[in-house]
Amino acid sequence: MQLVKVGLCAFGMSGKVFHAPFLKEHPGFFMSAVVERSKEESKNKYPEATIYRSVEDMLKSSDVEVVVVNTPVQTHFEYAKMALEAGKHVIVEKPFTVDVSEAEQLVKLADEKGLFISVYQNRRFDRDFLQVKKILQDKVLGDIKEVEIRFDRFRTEPSGKQHKENPNQTGSGSLHDLGAHLVDQAVQLFGFPEKLFADVFSMKGSEFANDYFEILLYYKNNMRLRLKSSVFSKEAHYAYMIHGSKGSFLQERTDNQEAELVAGSIPVYGETWTVPLKDSDGILNFLNGDGQTERILTSSEPGNYMNYYQEIYEHIVFGYDLPSPGKEVIQNMKIIDASLESSKQGEVIHLV
């Protein structure tokens, strides 16, 4: 099996939880380098990875083929550009960049260099999202009329992370953080909207970056899609609510990969590795071919973030489609930028 050498730009939560375990367990990857500015926490689990004190040093000294830019979003453009100019393929953590302009510049540079740039939209591999995708593909709901996708938390106290909570830093706040997932899922399921209206602000107060947003997406077929997130949601809502001309589907957010990885679970290559779902996590209520109502409790199949890296490997080795290419995710950045503008102006923003 061809071995692909990868370097991580950081070893914080993103590196420890979402990248290093999968690179370690996938037989086609070798994590040969990691940047730790002062510590050596990676040594215990990943002794084969050379530790560098800066991204610049890693790019100069290592022979990595793929660089994972998993640093704060405000540095994504700088480090991704640096890696591309050094001749490396790039995986960028979400959100892609702080704005559309940076995203477009990186995609253009990658094209000029003949390299790929992919955004780590890992929640395309969540069990709940995959179940929604399946229900829509089965077309049991008829013409879709109204959709709501939510990602709520109960985190009322500041985290202390300036790159996420400083309102004066472009790219901080929930819209870029959780919104990057919700916007991506909306576009993946229903395409690019015609226009939008958004309300984005901080429930914790103006000294903090936005922690609440509601975005109404308008589609040409008279469908409305609402994206919503709050950090003051103690009781869980259905994460997905889809209503069509023949029925409705409600789906809970039940993917537990992040929690299991944080707790120390080791992902398994080629197999399901998460704890099985004990109960149903969705409700499908629709009119069947005889015009009779069927109400079914549904259970989603396990998701697996390993599939993202498998698709990256297949792209490198076999030329298969690149997962979440930067050119595609530029659309998401356009929606995020327009949402900020809509909230600021109090106006509907036309996208097409």
ZAMARGU-4260 file (C-alpha; in steps of 0.2 Angstrom, whole numbers, plus 5000, padded with zeros to 4 digits):
<rodrens>
0) 5000/5000/5000 | 5007/5017/4995 | 5011/5027/5011 | 5006/5046/5011 | 5016/5057/5024
5) 5006/5070/5033 | 5011/5084/5044 | 5000/5092/5058 | 5001/5111/5060 | 4995/5109/5079
10) 4992/5097/5092 | 4978/5104/5102 | 4960/5097/5103 | 4958/5096/5084 | 4975/5087/5081
15) 4972/5075/5096 | 4954/5071/5092 | 4950/5073/5074 | 4966/5070/5065 | 4980/5061/5073
20) 4970/5045/5078 | 4964/5043/5060 | 4981/5046/5053 | 4988/5033/5065 | 4975/5019/5062
25) 4974/5022/5043 | 4987/5010/5035 | 4989/5022/5020 | 4995/5037/5030 | 5011/5040/5041
30) 5010/5055/5052 | 5028/5060/5050 | 5028/5078/5058 | 5018/5088/5070 | 5020/5106/5076
35) 5021/5109/5095 | 5027/5126/5100 | 5033/5122/5117 | 5026/5105/5123 | 5030/5087/5117
40) 5013/5079/5121 | 5012/5070/5104 | 5028/5059/5109 | 5019/5046/5119 | 5006/5041/5106
45) 5015/5046/5091 | 5034/5044/5094 | 5037/5042/5075 | 5032/5060/5072 | 5046/5073/5072
50) 5041/5088/5083 | 5044/5105/5075 | 5042/5122/5085 | 5034/5131/5070 | 5025/5128/5054
55) 5039/5136/5045 | 5052/5124/5052 | 5041/5109/5048 | 5039/5115/5030 | 5057/5118/5028
60) 5064/5102/5036 | 5051/5088/5033 | 5046/5078/5018 | 5028/5078/5021 | 5016/5077/5006
65) 5000/5083/5015 | 4999/5097/5028 | 4984/5098/5039 | 4981/5116/5044 | 4972/5114/5061
70) 4976/5130/5069 | 4964/5145/5074 | 4954/5151/5059 | 4963/5167/5059 | 4979/5158/5054
75) 4971/5147/5041 | 4975/5158/5026 | 4993/5161/5031 | 4998/5143/5034 | 4988/5135/5020
80) 4996/5148/5008 | 5013/5144/5015 | 5010/5125/5013 | 5004/5127/4995 | 5019/5138/4991
85) 5030/5124/4998 | 5022/5112/4986 | 5011/5102/4999 | 4994/5097/4997 | 4983/5105/5010
90) 4969/5099/5022 | 4961/5114/5031 | 4950/5113/5047 | 4933/5121/5046 | 4929/5135/5044
95) 4939/5136/5028 | 4945/5154/5031 | 4938/5170/5039 | 4930/5176/5023 | 4927/5173/5004
100) 4942/5183/4998 | 4954/5172/5007 | 4946/5156/5002 | 4946/5161/4984 | 4964/5166/4984
105) 4969/5149/4992 | 4959/5139/4979 | 4967/5149/4965 | 4984/5146/4972 | 4981/5127/4973
110) 4975/5126/4955 | 4991/5136/4949 | 5002/5124/4959 | 4993/5108/4953 | 4989/5104/4971
115) 4973/5100/4981 | 4965/5109/4995 | 4952/5101/5005 | 4941/5107/5020 | 4939/5095/5034
120) 4920/5095/5034 | 4919/5080/5045 | 4901/5081/5050 | 4896/5075/5032 | 4901/5059/5040
125) 4889/5060/5055 | 4876/5047/5057 | 4862/5059/5059 | 4867/5069/5043 | 4869/5053/5033
130) 4851/5047/5039 | 4844/5063/5033 | 4853/5061/5017 | 4846/5044/5015 | 4828/5049/5018
135) 4829/5063/5006 | 4836/5051/4993 | 4822/5039/4995 | 4810/5054/4991 | 4796/5048/5003
140) 4792/5066/5009 | 4787/5072/4992 | 4791/5090/4987 | 4801/5098/5002 | 4794/5114/5008
145) 4802/5118/5024 | 4818/5113/5033 | 4826/5117/5050 | 4844/5112/5054 | 4850/5116/5072
150) 4866/5114/5082 | 4863/5119/5100 | 4874/5119/5115 | 4872/5124/5133 | 4889/5134/5136
155) 4884/5149/5145 | 4901/5153/5152 | 4915/5160/5141 | 4929/5148/5136 | 4943/5160/5137
160) 4948/5156/5119 | 4951/5173/5111 | 4951/5167/5093 | 4934/5160/5096 | 4926/5173/5107
165) 4935/5190/5104 | 4922/5200/5094 | 4935/5211/5087 | 4944/5196/5078 | 4937/5192/5061
170) 4931/5174/5060 | 4927/5172/5079 | 4910/5166/5085 | 4897/5153/5082 | 4893/5157/5065
175) 4911/5153/5058 | 4912/5138/5071 | 4896/5128/5071 | 4888/5138/5056 | 4902/5131/5045
180) 4894/5114/5048 | 4876/5119/5046 | 4879/5129/5031 | 4889/5115/5023 | 4875/5103/5027
185) 4862/5114/5020 | 4871/5116/5003 | 4875/5098/5002 | 4857/5093/5004 | 4848/5107/4995
190) 4861/5116/4985 | 4865/5135/4985 | 4851/5146/4990 | 4844/5161/4980 | 4845/5174/4995
195) 4845/5174/5014 | 4841/5184/5029 | 4850/5182/5045 | 4851/5187/5064 | 4868/5185/5071
200) 4872/5192/5089 | 4880/5187/5106 | 4868/5182/5120 | 4882/5183/5132 | 4884/5202/5128
205) 4893/5213/5116 | 4910/5210/5123 | 4909/5192/5116 | 4909/5186/5098 | 4892/5180/5091
210) 4885/5164/5100 | 4868/5164/5092 | 4862/5164/5074 | 4847/5161/5064 | 4848/5161/5045
215) 4834/5159/5033 | 4838/5153/5016 | 4827/5156/5002 | 4826/5143/4987 | 4819/5146/4970
220) 4807/5131/4972 | 4798/5141/4986 | 4807/5131/4999 | 4813/5139/5015 | 4827/5132/5026
225) 4832/5139/5043 | 4849/5136/5051 | 4849/5140/5070 | 4861/5139/5084 | 4861/5144/5102
230) 4873/5141/5117 | 4858/5144/5129 | 4849/5128/5125 | 4848/5116/5140 | 4835/5105/5132
235) 4839/5097/5116 | 4828/5100/5100 | 4827/5089/5085 | 4843/5093/5075 | 4834/5091/5058
240) 4815/5094/5054 | 4810/5092/5036 | 4792/5094/5030 | 4786/5090/5012 | 4770/5088/5002
245) 4769/5069/5008 | 4776/5070/5025 | 4789/5075/5038 | 4805/5068/5045 | 4812/5073/5062
250) 4830/5068/5066 | 4840/5069/5083 | 4858/5074/5083 | 4865/5057/5090 | 4882/5056/5082
255) 4894/5052/5096 | 4911/5051/5088 | 4918/5067/5095 | 4913/5062/5113 | 4920/5045/5111
260) 4936/5051/5104 | 4938/5064/5118 | 4936/5049/5130 | 4950/5039/5122 | 4941/5028/5109
265) 4953/5022/5095 | 4945/5023/5078 | 4946/5007/5067 | 4950/5006/5049 | 4937/4998/5038
270) 4925/4994/5053 | 4912/5003/5063 | 4920/5008/5080 | 4907/5018/5089 | 4895/5012/5102
275) 4879/5006/5095 | 4864/5016/5096 | 4852/5009/5109 | 4836/5018/5104 | 4828/5025/5088
280) 4833/5043/5085 | 4821/5048/5071 | 4802/5049/5066 | 4796/5047/5049 | 4778/5051/5046
285) 4772/5050/5028 | 4758/5046/5016 | 4762/5029/5007 | 4757/5024/4989 | 4740/5020/4995
290) 4737/5037/5003 | 4738/5029/5021 | 4748/5037/5035 | 4764/5028/5040 | 4773/5033/5056
295) 4789/5024/5058 | 4803/5026/5072 | 4820/5026/5063 | 4837/5022/5068 | 4852/5029/5060
300) 4867/5019/5054 | 4885/5023/5062 | 4895/5037/5054 | 4914/5037/5053 | 4926/5051/5051
305) 4939/5038/5045 | 4929/5039/5028 | 4935/5057/5026 | 4953/5051/5026 | 4949/5036/5016
310) 4943/5048/5002 | 4958/5059/5004 | 4969/5043/5001 | 4959/5037/4986 | 4960/5054/4978
315) 4979/5054/4980 | 4982/5036/4975 | 4968/5033/4963 | 4962/5050/4957 | 4945/5048/4964
320) 4935/5063/4969 | 4942/5075/4982 | 4931/5076/4998 | 4925/5094/5001 | 4936/5103/4989
325) 4940/5121/4993 | 4932/5127/4977 | 4915/5119/4983 | 4917/5126/5001 | 4919/5144/4994
330) 4900/5143/4993 | 4899/5141/5011 | 4910/5156/5014 | 4898/5166/5003 | 4883/5162/5014
335) 4893/5165/5030 | 4899/5182/5024 | 4881/5187/5017 | 4874/5182/5034 | 4885/5194/5043
340) 4880/5207/5031 | 4862/5203/5032 | 4862/5204/5051 | 4872/5221/5051 | 4860/5229/5038
345) 4844/5221/5043 | 4841/5216/5025 | 4838/5201/5014 | 4854/5198/5004 | 4853/5191/4986
350) 4866/5177/4982 | 4862/5173/4964
</rodrens>
